[in-house]
Amino acid sequence: MISPRSALKFDLFAEASRQHKRDEVGDPLQVIARHIDFAELARLVDALIERGDGRKGGRPAYPIEVMVRILVLKRLYNLSDEQMEYQLLDRASYQRFCLLQDAMNVPDRNTIWRFGERLGVDGATALFQGVDAQLHRHGYIARGGQAIDATLVPAPRQRLDRQEREALAEGRTPDWSEAERRQKDVDATHTKKHGKSYFGYKLSVSVDLKHGFIRRICTGTASEHDGHHFDEVLDMHNTGRAVHADKAYASRQRQQLLKVLGLVDAMQRRARPGKPLSECQQRRNQRIAKKRAKVEHVFAGLRHLGGKFVRTIGQTRATVGMTMMAACYNMKRLASLLERGVDAFFKPQSGACKAQVRPRTANA
């Protein structure tokens, strides 16, 4: 009896053949690796993290650049420390991105967790600012005005009984053991939006309308009003004067603030009881909505980074996670624009496309 033919082929050089095929298809992580200066980001982090000189012995540390790449990869796909360790052992693309393709060992889950703890808010902020400096180096300065908005970032829900909730409401700590206390997030808050309940935190951002990058960020809890951090995320370095925001931000105080700062009030107006919006105000709101949609595109992009939520307990760690979220979004977008050769200084003509793509040369 003749055995059926099979499309499978076995060869000693199968791995090399698969690598060649991966290069042909294209590795999205290598696009980021080509265009982001991780060595510079590692130097920024290294200046903030204390490291032993090795004179007391102990296991040598992994290079800072390797650990920064791992944290970026972890945030890009929103992986746990355990999954990050496994994927570094299993995936060739992850190993290559993190400079571990020829290493016999990879950082384990505890090493990844400890480095994230040492990074802290200052380190995550330094990474965000370092990416912003690279945006400016490539010519992607904040232009075209800005859109300000806030988005909810869910956190692990807490299961509390009535006595625990009452104790927290009175400012007391419930009768928890040390192990239980570490698993209770007493910083995150509840809120409702469109009839749906949320528990977690809030990320406020300012996005430039020309290039769609996150320029300023601020974090808070879910129950805080969207406009609570308006002053902190207002970007005074944007070359455009218009500040776009939805109805939640409209107030006489903010209108006066923008006027004093020489900025243009492009906040949507809100109808009040007995005072509906005029047709002129409705048309104005529609024009603003088309502009401020840029910030909604950013929030959609954050959701694509493995999900717009944090896995951690406490506001400090949540702030680190949300800051890394914004930094990784800017990294991914910058790499995409540079890979496509989008000219940062092109001024579109009326009716023309909004971004000019430079012709790719043989050396590009």
Summary of the structure (lengths in Angstrom):
residues: 364
radius of gyration: 24.1
end to end distance: 55.7
largest distance: 89.6
contacts: 996
relative contact order: 0.13
helix: 47%
strand: 13%
